[in-house]
Amino acid sequence: MDSKAKLSKRNKEGYYIVKPVNSIKEMLKAAKDEAGDWDAYQYRIPDDPENGIRHITYKEFYETTENLGAALTDMGLGNAHIACLGDNSYPWIVAYLTVLKSAGVFVPIDRELPADDILRIVNDSDSTAIFCGRRFEQMILDNRDRLPAIKYVISLDAEENTDDMYSMTALIERGRSFDRTEYDSLKSDENGLKMLVYTSGTTGIAKGVMLSEHNLVSGVYYGLQVSQPLSKGLSVLPYNHTYESVCDILVSIHKHSTLCINDSLKAVVKNLQLFKPDYIYLVPAFLELFYSNIMRTLKKQGKDKLVFSMIEKSNKLRKVGIDMRKVFFGKITESFGGNLKKIVCGGAPIRPEIGKFFGDIGIWVIGGYGITECSPLVSVNDESANDYNTVGRRLPCLEWKVDAPNDEGIGEICVKGDVVMLGYYKQPEKTAEVIQDGWFRTGDYGFITPEDWLVITGRKKNIIVLTNGKNIYPEEIEGYIMQIDYVIEAVVRGVKNDHGQETHLMAEVYLDGEHEKQDVLRDIQKKLSVLPGYKTVSTVEIRKEPFAKTTSNKIKRTY
């Protein structure tokens, strides 16, 4: 049975009213007690030609974590550091919640990292056991001599134990016969280490971000006060990122929503049509792909002008209380399953014209801002007040300020509150660099509006300082360039003179199709004409290949 969760009522300050919760264990038990017969998870049955769907109720999910937890506790892992390396899957979520309910520490590992980096993280995290998906099993087993602290390798996918590896399925079955009292009595220090997340970053070696149970619970509780999921979501983004593991997986449990597990990035649209969710968490790259596909189809059919004319008519009708979007644009939204009402986007700026387009056809696009060190949510828009030019209002548990603002009010965003990390694992010097007097320095630049909403202008490390003294935030200019329909990727950087000073700006772009350089520069300069003259681009380079990316799909800036 699909979840029947609904949006909560709001208080007089405009925040949603949310039931308080003190621990992950309490959160999952409440879901089992209050929505036990509702589906917690749905996923496609592997290799089923009929696209059969497996339904997991909250009661079944809870019992599964109890059985696995009892088995792990019997193995001496009740308070251990346990790593998890695998593709998005239901077993991954079982491992995640089982460890969070224990007194142990969960260490999610980025599946896209090279083997040497994975092994380094396992060792640095002091993990004594590791869950791993099928495609990583052999790599881990072949390198056991490089993982001296690992006592147990547990397969997320195997049905039976082997001589050198345990099976999660077998452990769950084994745990059925155990007394759960010891596992259920395990309790974490709410302000102690609960989850250790290694950041991918665009430069340097990943750091272990230490998050407490209080951090995680606060991220869920206060995040739900600002923005809420609906009743049924499609889970797409990598589980090792807190955006997905906290904002989607944990939030859906507190809200008692049904989460459908996407089994392949190539199958996102297919799974939208199969599961018919009403919400989804994405990064803007997905949104831009959806938008490009819609525009390409409309132009091919010769209907693009008609659709924008209908949008104009629809918006006029909405102003007088008549909403015809489902009638006018149903064929477009049907490609997303027909029920999709909300897309939450984070990780990068949303192009306002794309957000507005989806809103105009009946799908909210909600932008927010987060960082792993803040569990991860800092601010988010919501349906009642959605501004695509901002990343929303802060969580009620947070204070924020702009450090050393310039004459435009732009400076480094600093935050303080319940979601801020404990620090970097075994790196006190790095921790001291970013947490000062309780304030976490995000490394992002921006400003706070008079209404107390946040605008991000760029990363501190990416700032370009021209010889005229002007500070340039390349992300701002790149946002305008990306509005050109044939531009797929863009990076803006400063051009240096013989003295190493940056005198003017150039853009490096990756395009859809063949275009003359002078035409591209003309189109870019036209887009940038609304900005001050010092923010224009003087030269352009056209790439033949996409930019190199981090594992979280962010462009690596090599200049």
N, C-alpha and C positions, 0 to 999 in steps of 0.2 A: 504494500500500500504506500503510495506517495505521501510525503509529508503534507500536512495541512497548515503549516506554520504561516502566520500572518505578520504584517508589520505591527510593531508595538504602538501604543499611544504616546503622544509627546507631552512633556511638561511645559510649564509656562515660559521656560527659557528656550524652548524649541528642540530640546534633546529628547530622544526616545527614552522611554522608561524601561529599564532593563533589570531583571532579577539579579541581585548580587550573588557572587560565587567566590569561594575561598580557595579552591584547588581544582586541578584537572580531574581528580578522582571524583570529587563532588559533582562536577559538571557532567561527567559521563553517566554517573548513577542517576542524576536527575533526568537525563534524556531517556534512560532505560525505564525509570519509574513513570514518567509522564507521557512518553511517546513510544513505549516498547514495541507496539505493533506497526509503527511507521517504518518505512525503509530508511535506514541510515545511509546505505550505499547500494548502487546498482552498477553493474559492469557487464560488458559483452562476454559471453562464454567463449573462451579461446577456441579458434579453429571450428567454430560452429557455422556452417554455411547458411543457416536460417537466422543468423544474428540473434540468437537467443540471449535473453538478459537474466543474469543472476541477481536476485533480490536478497539483501541482508538487512534484517530489521535491527532496530536499536537493541532489542533484547538479545538477539543472536550475537551481535557484535560485542556487547558487554560480556556475555558468557565466554566468548572466544578469548578476549583479553584476560579474563580471570583464569582460564585454563592455561594459557601460555605463561601468564605471570606466576602461577603456582609451580610450573615446570622450571622456569628460570630461577626462581627462588630456591628450589631444591638443588639446583646446580651451583648455588653460591653467588648468583648474579643479582640478588635483590637490591644491592646498593652499588652496582658496578657501573663503569663507563662503558656504554655499548654503542658501537658504530653501526651505521646502516648505509649500504651502497646498493642501489638498484633503480630500475625504471619505475615510473609511477604505477602503482598497483594496489589492490586491496591488501595483500599481505604486508606491503610497506606500511600502510596505515595501521594495521594490527600491531606491528612491531613498535611503531611510534607511540601509540596510546598505551600499550602495555608497559613500556619503559617509563613514560611520563607518570603513570599511576604508581610506580614503585618508588623506592628511595634512590634510584640510580640516575644516571645522566645519559641523555640521548645525544648522539653525535651524527647528524645527517651529513653525508658526503656527496659532493658534486660528481655525478656520474660521467660528466664530460671531461674531467681532468685526466691528464696523462697518468699512467700507472705509478711513476715515481712520486708524483705529487700526492696521489691517494695513499700510498704507503707512508709517506712522511706525515700526513695528517693523522692516520691511524695511530702512529707511534707518538706523535706530539700530544694527542688527545688522551693518552694513557688508557685507551680502551683495552679491555680484557676479553671482549667478544665482539663478533661482527656478523650482522645479518647481510647476506649478499644475494643479489638476483642472479639468474642463471648465466647471463653473459659475463659476469664478473667472477664466477666461482673458480674457474681454472687459474685466473691471474692471481687470486688470493692464495690458493693452494700451492701454486708454483713458487710463491714468495714467502712461505711460512718462516723460513730462516731469517727473513728481514723484518719479521713481526714478532719479536721475542715475548711481548706481553700478552699476545693473543692466545687464550686457552681454548676458545670455542669458535668454530666457523659454523654458522647456521644458514642453510639455504632457505630463501624465501619461496622457492618454487618446487624443490624436490619433494616427492611424496614419501620417501623412505630415508632413514639414516644410512650412511656409508661408513667405512672405516675411518675416514678423515673429515667427515662433515655431518652435522646434524641437519635434520629436516624440521622446519617450523611446523609443518602439518603433523609430523610424528610427535613433536613436543606438545602440541595442543591436545592431541589424543591422549598422550601420557598424563598431562595435567588434569584430565577429567577425574582421575582416581586419587588425586592428592587433596589433602586438606588445604583450603585456601586461607586459613586463618593467618598464617605468617605473612603471605603476600598482602592480604587486606590490611594488615596492621602496619605495613611499611609506610613511612611518612617522611617527606622531604622537609628540610628547613626552607620555609617559603622565601627566604632571602639568600639562600645558598644556590650553588650552581645546579641547574636543571637541564639546560640544553646548551650545547657547545656548537656554534655555527661558524664555519670557516668561510670568510668572505672571499669572493673570487677576485674582485678588484681589477682595474685596468693596468696596474703596474705593481711590481713587487710581489713578495711572498704573502700568501693568505694569512690573516690573523684569526685566532679563535675568539669569537665574540661570546662572552659568558652571559647567559640569560637565566634569571631565576624563575621559579614558579610564579612568584608575585609579578614579575615582568610579563609573563605569558598570560596570566589570568587578567591582569590589568589591560593588556592590549586587546583582549577579547571583550571585556566588560565595558571599557570606555569607548572602544571602537564601535560597538553596537549602539552606543548612545548617539553617535553622529550619523552612521549609515548602517543599514541592515540588508542582509540577503533576503530573498523571497523564499519560496517553498522548495524549489528544486534547481540545483545548480549543476553545471558541467565543470569538472575539475581538470584543468589543462596544463597549468604551469608546473615547472619542476618542484617536486616535494622537498628537496633540500633547501629551497629558498623560503625564508620566513613569510614572504608575501603569500605563498600558497599554504604552507604548513600551519600558520597561525591565522591569517585573515580569512582563509577559506575552510580548511579542515577543522580547526578548533572552533571557529565562529559558527560553522554549520551545526556542530554538536550542541553548543549552548542554545542555538536558535531552534534545534530539532528539525533542521532542514534535511532533505534528501540530497546526497552528493553522488553524481554519476561520474565514473572514472573514465577519462579519455585514454585510450590505449595507444594512440599514435598521433603525432602532430599532423600527419597526412590525412588523418581521418576526422579532423575537428568538425568540418561541415557535415560529414556523414553522420557523426555522432550527435550533432545538434538536431539533425532530422530524426534520428532514432529515438533519443531520450526526451526530446522536446522540453528542455529546461526553460525556466523563466529568468534565470540570471547566470552570469559567468564572470570570472575574474580573468583579465587579460593584460598584456602589455600593449602599448600603442601600435607596435609593428603588426599585430594581428588585425587591429582595427583598420589600419591603413590598407592592409591586404584585402580585407572584406570590402572596403570602400572602392578600391581600384577595380576589383572584380565586378562590383555592381555597375560602376561607371562604364567599364568596358562593354558589359552586356547591353546596357541601355543605349550606348552609342551605336553598337552593332545593329541593334533593333530599330535605331532611329527614334528612340523614345526619350532621350535625355532631356530635351527641352520641354516635352510634355510633362514629365515627372516634376521638374522644377516649377512648372506652371501650376501643377496640382498642389505642390507644397505651399506655394504662395496662397492659393485659395484655401487650403486646409488651415493654414495659420490664421487667416482672417476669421474662419468659422470658429476656431478654438477661442478666439478673443470674446466671442459672444456665447461661449459655453457649449458649442457643438463640436464634438470630436469625431471626425470621419477618417482618421488615419488608418484604422484597420480595413475599412472599405477601400480607400484610395490606394493603399500601399501593401495590401495583404499579400500580393504575389511576390513582392520583394522580401517581406519578413518571413514568408513561408519557407524560404531557402535556409532560414536559421531555425526551423522546426515549428514556427508559427506561434510559439508561446513566449519567446524571448522578450523581456520587458526591461532588463537592466544589464548593462555592461560596466563593470568597475575596472578602471585602468590605473596602473601605477608603473613605476620604473622609468618613465620618461614623459616629456610633455605631450599633451594631446593637441593635435592641430584643431583649432577652434571650428574651422569650417566642416571638419569631419564629424566632430562631436555634435554640432548643430544639425547636420544632415540626418544622423541617426535619431536624434531627438525629434526632428520634424516628421520622420516616418513612424514614430511610435516606440523607439527603444531609447531609454535613458542611457547616457554615457556619463559616468561619474568619475571624475579625476581625483587623485589623492597624492600624497607625498609620504614616503617612508624611507627608513634606512635600517639595516639589520640591527644596528646598535640601539635602536629604539623599539624593538620587538614586534614588528617593524614600523607600526603606523604612528605618524605625527599629526597629519591633518587629512581631511577628506571633504569633498563636497557632498551634498545630499539632494534628494529629489525636490525638496521645497525651495532650495536656494542654490542653484547650480550655475557656477561661473567658470567657463572654460579658460578664462585668462588667469585664474588662480588655482591653487591646489587645495582650496577649502579652508575650513576653520579647524582649530586645534582640538585635540582630545581634551575633555574637561579636566583630566588629571595633569595636564601639562602647563608649564609657563614657557613663554618664548621671548626672545629679544634679538635685536640686530646689533651685532658687535661692530664698532668703529664704522658707522655708516658714512658714505661719501655724500657729496652735495645732492645726489639723487635719492638719498635714503637707503642706498644699497650697501649691505655689509654681510658678514658671515652670520648665518642663522644659528642660534644657540638655544638649546631646550633643556628643561629640568623637569623631572617628575617620575611617576611610578613605572614608566616603560623603559627608562634609560638603563642600559646594561650595567652589569657589575664591573666590567672591565675586559681587557684582553688577556686570554689565558697565558699565564707564565710570562707576561710582558708588561711589568709595572711601568717601565719607562714610556712605552707606547700609550698606556692608559693615561698617564699623567699629561701627555701631550694633548689629549682630547677632552678629558674631564677635569675642569678647573673650578673649584669652589662649588661643586655640584652641577655646574653647567656643562652639557655636552656640546662640543663644537662639531657641527655636522660636516663642515667642509663644503657646504653649499652656500652660495650667495643669493640674496634676494631681499625683499622688503615686505613689511606688514602694512596692509591697507588701513585706513581710518576705521573700517568696520571690523578690524582684527582678523582679516583673512590673509593667507600667505601667498606670495608670488615668488617663485624661484627663477632666478636669472641665469644661473650656471654654477659650475663647480669651481671652487677656489683655485685648484691646481691648473685649471684650463684658461684662466684669465690672460688676456693679451694686453700688454701696456705699450701703447704707441709712443713715439717720440714727442708727440704733442701733449703727453700726460694723460690722455684719455684711457680709461679702462674699458676694454671690450669683452663682453661675455659671448663667446662664439656660439653657444647654444641658442641664444636669442636670434642671431642672424641666420643660423642653420634652419630654424623654425620657419622663417620666411621663405628661404630657398626651397624647402621641402613642399611648399604650397604649389610649386610648379609641377604639373601633372606628370611630366616625364622624368623627374628627378627621383631616383630610388634612395640614394644615400648622399649625404653632404657633410663635409668637414671644412670649417673655416679656420685659417691660421694666419699669423703675422708673417710678413716678408721682411727679412733682416737686411740692413745695409752692410757695408764693409766693416763697420764698427760693432756689428752684432746687435744693433738696435732695430726694433720692429717699427717700420715706417708706414706700412699700409697693409691692407688685407687681401688675401686670395682665397678662393674656394676650390676645393677638390671634390669632384662629383662623380657618382656612378649613375648612369642613365639607362632608361628603357628605350632601346633603339639607337639609331645613328643620328647625331645632330652636329652641326657645325659649331666650332668653338665660339665664333663671334656671335652667333645666334643665342647660344646658351648664356654668354656674358650679358648680352642685351636683356634677355628675359630676367636674369638675376638682378641686374641693376634696376630694372623696372619694379620688381617686387620690393627692393630695398629703398625705393625713392621716398617712402613714407617715413623713413628713419633719418636722424641727423646725418649730415654729409660724411662725417668721420667714420660712420658705420658701413659705408659702401664697400664693395669689392672691386678691386682694380683689375685683377687677372683671374683666370679660371684654368684649371687642369681637368681633363676628362679621363677617368680611370677605365681600364678595360675589365677589371675584376672588382668584385665587392671588397669593402674594407675588411681587414682581419677583425674578429670579434672575440670578446670574452665569453666564458661559458654561460653568462646571463644575457648574451646576444647584444652587448653594448660594444660600440666601435672602440678599438684600441687606438688611442691618440699617440702616435710615435714621434711627434715633433717636440 
